[in-house]
Amino acid sequence: MSDHLAELANVVESLVAKLTGAPAYGELALDRALWDEFGQLGFTNLTMPESLGGPDGDLRDAATVVRAGAVSATPLTEANFLAAPALTAAELSWPGGVVTAARAADVSVSTTGGTARLHGTATRVPWLHEADHLVLIMCDADRPAVAVIPTAAAGLTVTRGHNLAGEPRDGATFDAVVPATYAPLPQSYHPDTFVVFGAVARSVQMAGAAERALSLVRRHINERVQFGRPLARFQTVQHQVAVLASHVTTMRVAGDAAVRALCEGSAAAPVLTAAAKVESSTLARTVAGIAHQLHGAIGFTREHRLATCTERLWSWREEYGNEVVWQERLAALVDDADGDVWGVLTNTASTRSTATV
């Protein structure tokens, strides 16, 4: 990691340690103080250019911040990986406040007197009832577009929900909702872009949560004494920690590779994106299992911080496609290359179509 990215990570980790209180369970509330600090530092819209109200960073900056703040109760990921890139593509300014994003699979647009009105529904929108603005991406319409909608807008009804970790995953109903801003997306914003960025973002988050779980494990096995010596002195424990550390490293490397490919516009991005989500979602279960096993009974208590990591791993592995979904996408890439697995892996295969992931 470069000095620049290491400094970003240190700042975020320091803020999270300073402002985040005791573990919270059930339905989580937004940590607004932490979000405000992120906003003042420009960490909520890192991927936007200065001309649109951003700090002119890139996806690598955003990934560093998201990984370091993975277990914070904020929509940091949705803002940086989903909202900001879509707004940038449409050349729209950052709306400010707490921002989340969603893709509209069942929303139509009508126009009356030059005013766009939205009708339909969106499901499992992260942090919607806590947000000030929703950036809604409509890539399934005849004309792809993005809308910025104040969550207090007339006609918008929010139904609260949450994932296993307690993070808000809300439903939205649009009844002739007039967005604050509505603009077309360019052809370069592929209909699959939202899912791809979401999958990479969750891979980065899972790596961050796994790193946090590994840190908790290391502290516990050095502090916990059994049969007159720390758990860390037992060979079987050392073996399990080594396995855990190798999985965490795999998750981080896979996520970083996908982020870099997207940042550089590499032709290898489809394969690396799929590989990152497959590895992260697959290893999430093993990482959580080993972490809980090494903590023993205390790791399962509601008072312990380990659950803030493992419950997120269990939740995020399913979002934007679990490992089976992305394994099927990898298989489709190989099939499109007439079975040339090596060519797909090395980005040298000739394909029958322009299909992407």
Phi, psi and omega in degrees: 000135180290163179301322180299313181289324178297322178294319176302312181298318180297320180297313181296314180299322179293318179296316180297317180295325184281321190258341182275129182273209180292157180303139178245143183232167186084217180279118184281145173258149179300134173275084188293325179298318179292319178299317180298321177296316177302317181296319180295331180271357181080020184272353182271345179218047184302330187271013178256146178287160180301327182296340180249012177096014179252177181269005176067040175267191178225184183296331178293321175297314182297319180297321179297315180292316181296317180295317181293329180253027188304319185263015176281151182272068179214156175273044182300321182291313181298323181292314187278320186266337186244307183290308185299314178298322180292317178296320179297317180298325180269000180060045177251147181283159177293129185283341180086169182074201178274123186239134172233178184212154177205157173258134182269109178267344184220052180231131177249163183235130173242153181236125178232117180060032180083002180255126179281139176228136184258139180226136177133204184220158171224144184241153175049052179276121183296129171060024187298313185289348177262350187272159173266328181222142173249124173265110186256119182259124181246093183257357180262358180277170178298327179235099182305138183209168176230140180234138174255118188239119172296137182290350175266008184297144177296136178093352178265120178246128182250128176250118186287143175206178179202161176270185183301328181278358180090000179288139180301131172224089193261156173265151180228134175242128182251116179244088182057043180285130177264113180289154176294325179217141179217125183212150178288152174264146180288165180299335180294341177272091183296146179307335181269356185302318183300314181293319179299310179296323178295319180295317178295320179299316179293326177298318179295317179297317180297323176298319178296316179294322179294321178296321178294319178297319178297320178298318179294322179297313181300318179294317183296314185288341176273336180268328185280125181253131178223132181055037173085005178212156181298149178304329182296346181274349181275134185297321181294326177291317178300320179296315181296322178294321178297318177297315179300313181298322180293322178293319179298318179297319178300316180298317182292315181297317180297316178296316180298321180296319179293318179299314180297319180296318178293319182297322183268356182066032184290146176292345179276358184304317180303315181292315183291326176296310180298317181298320181297316181288324177297310182297313184295313182292323179292314184283342181304318181295316181292317179300313180296320181296314180295318181299317179290322179298317181287338176276342182070205185298327184297332181291344181264357181284152182290342182276349186269143183288345182301323181297332179295338177269309188289323178294328175289320177301315180295325181283311187291335181297337182268341187278141184059032177097123177279188186297327180294317179302315183280336170295321178294325177292321175297318178298323179295324177295319179293318179297321179294338178260021179057037175081010181279081183299314181297321178296323178292316182294325183261003179062038180240002184282146171267135186248160180277342185215185178252025182300141180233172172253000000 
